[in-house]
Amino acid sequence: MAGIYLHIPFCKTRCIYCDFYSTTREDLRQRYVQALCLELKERKDYLKEATVETVYFGGGTPSQLSEENFDNIFQTLQEVYGLDKTIEITLEANPDDLTDEYVHTLRRFPFNRISLGIQTFDDRTLQLLHRRHNAAQAQNAVRRCREAGFDNISIDLIYGLPGETEKLWENDLMQALQLHPEHLSAYHLTYEEGTPLYRLRQEKRVREVDEDMSLKFFSQLNSTLRQAGYVHYEISNFCLPGKHARHNTSYWQGIPYLGCGPSAHSFDTRSREWNKASLETYIQGIEQGKRPYETEVLNADTRYNEYVMTGMRTIWGISLDKIRTDFGTERLDYLQRMAAPHLRRGKIVTQDGRLRLTEEGIFISDDIISDLMYV
Ligand code: SF4
């Protein structure tokens, strides 16, 4: 079992909060897709013939790709890895790209999940963030996907935005629920160093929400979505029963994945690799047979910490058996010692040999997880 992540590093314009790797250059798109297909072919042994169950087109803006681009990529995926056993193929899309014609084109390909970067339904905030769509375009995009037959739609929202009030956040949640998405991801805004938004905060032209407000937003998110029947299966992710994101879940469960394209990460359970975050360097490197990448062999402590950090964020928690077998009794003892006070306070529970956060524990997940880290 394995996944493939394809990074599509093109954006029409840049949003002011974003620090993902992407470029507004359009002239290299064709050459890039050829390089990406070459990387997929050259690294076919990375997954050691594990069955590819998920493919994720992320970015950047994958919905900037053309029909011909998708033709090339899917042909390569089919030839090299086979897609017969793939259960989930996700396309991240920007609402403004999803015209009738484009959505119709997407149906020609085996995508069975669309993840829409809506972020908020407040038009003023969308403008401030330099998003290219407005609320009406977002709603229309979801409607078009539905009409075209997509039955697994995810919506991304951001909360803790400048000037956000409980009322505005409630409105975002209500508008999102009216679209009946199968899946919803909601992340707190972070002010990433080097972004225009970070500078605006330094210049005191926007104000960060305080911790109390952040907690209120998170609490509102939890209660609204639970009441609407969504399963809170990862700190920032909610889904209708059975509709969790398979690809992202495999990251949290330590399943190997191959990541292609500039800045993409790969993981084979023992080491991590990441391609350099530069489109030009990437294309040249691939064309010359010298992929620009770095690698890190993960020692047992790092693997333990990663397993605990990602697993504890999910509803499934972490397996005590796996800790013993993969990381040894010393780390298991350590984990149990560090978990004890949180168990006593009802912030975590053990059930069926697994340790996980309780509903209360979710609110202090960062503190609990940092206590469980092996240092
Ligand atoms: S569209 Fe997405 S990847 Fe591109 S700049 Fe905006 S947030 Fe970043």
Residues whose N, C-alpha, C, O or C-beta is under 5 A from the ligand:
A	BS01	SF4	C11 T13 R14 C15 C18 F20 S22 G59 G60 T61
